[in-house]
Structure formats: structure tokens, C-alpha cells
């Protein structure tokens, strides 16, 4: 039987520096990653340092709503 609320959920991580400088950027997009998190262990928003291929460096990627 399927549960109503799963413990592990899929989340989307988006680059925070690309999202801020969207007015006059030379890059063509915003870096996004898809991952999973445990809802019980991490009830808040997830933030990880990932490589952004548009900024060409490691930046903070924060969880966004779907």
C-alpha cells in the first residue's frame, strides 16, 4: 500500500548567484540540480555547494518550490 506522505521527497536545487544577477547576465540560463532529501531529518530548505556551469565555479544551490 502506498503512503500519503513519503519520507523521501524529490527537490530541485537552483544556483542562487545566477538567479540574483538575471538582469544583465552573459550566461544563457540558471544551473539546476535534482536530488532527494529525507523530510524527517531535514525539515527546512536544503542548501548545497554545487558546480554552476554558467558561473564556472562552485556556488550555493538552494531548494526551490516546484
C-alpha positions as CSV (number, residue, x, y, z in Angstrom):
1,X,0.0,0.0,0.0
2,X,1.2,3.5,-0.8
3,X,1.6,6.1,1.9
4,X,0.1,9.5,1.7
5,X,3.3,11.4,2.6
6,X,6.5,9.9,1.6
7,X,9.6,10.4,3.8
8,X,12.0,10.9,0.9
9,X,10.9,13.7,-1.5
10,X,12.5,15.0,-4.7
11,X,13.8,18.6,-4.6
12,X,15.2,21.0,-7.1
13,X,18.3,23.0,-6.3
14,X,18.9,26.3,-8.1
15,X,22.0,28.4,-8.2
16,X,21.5,31.5,-6.0
17,X,24.1,33.7,-7.7
18,X,22.6,33.1,-11.2
19,X,19.1,33.9,-10.0
20,X,20.2,37.2,-8.5
21,X,22.1,38.6,-11.5
22,X,19.4,37.8,-14.1
23,X,19.1,41.5,-15.4
24,X,22.4,41.8,-17.1
25,X,24.0,38.4,-17.3
26,X,26.0,37.0,-20.1
27,X,25.1,33.4,-19.3
28,X,22.3,31.7,-21.1
29,X,20.5,30.0,-18.1
30,X,20.3,29.1,-14.5
31,X,22.0,26.0,-13.1
32,X,19.6,23.4,-11.6
33,X,20.1,20.0,-9.9
34,X,17.6,17.4,-8.9
35,X,18.2,15.4,-5.7
36,X,16.3,13.8,-2.8
37,X,16.1,14.6,0.8
38,X,14.6,13.0,3.9
39,X,11.7,15.0,5.2
40,X,12.2,14.0,8.8
41,X,15.9,14.7,9.0
42,X,15.9,17.9,7.0
43,X,12.6,19.7,7.5
44,X,13.9,23.1,6.4
45,X,15.2,24.2,3.0
46,X,18.3,22.3,1.7
47,X,21.4,24.3,0.5
48,X,24.4,22.6,-1.0
49,X,27.6,23.8,-2.7
50,X,27.5,22.5,-6.3
51,X,29.3,23.5,-9.5
52,X,27.5,26.0,-11.7
53,X,28.3,25.6,-15.3
54,X,27.1,29.2,-16.1
55,X,29.2,30.9,-13.4
56,X,32.1,28.4,-13.9
57,X,32.6,28.0,-10.2
58,X,31.2,26.3,-7.1
59,X,28.2,28.2,-5.7
60,X,25.4,27.7,-3.2
61,X,22.4,26.0,-4.7
62,X,19.2,26.4,-2.7
63,X,16.0,24.4,-2.7
64,X,13.1,25.9,-4.7
65,X,9.4,25.1,-4.9
66,X,8.1,23.0,-7.8
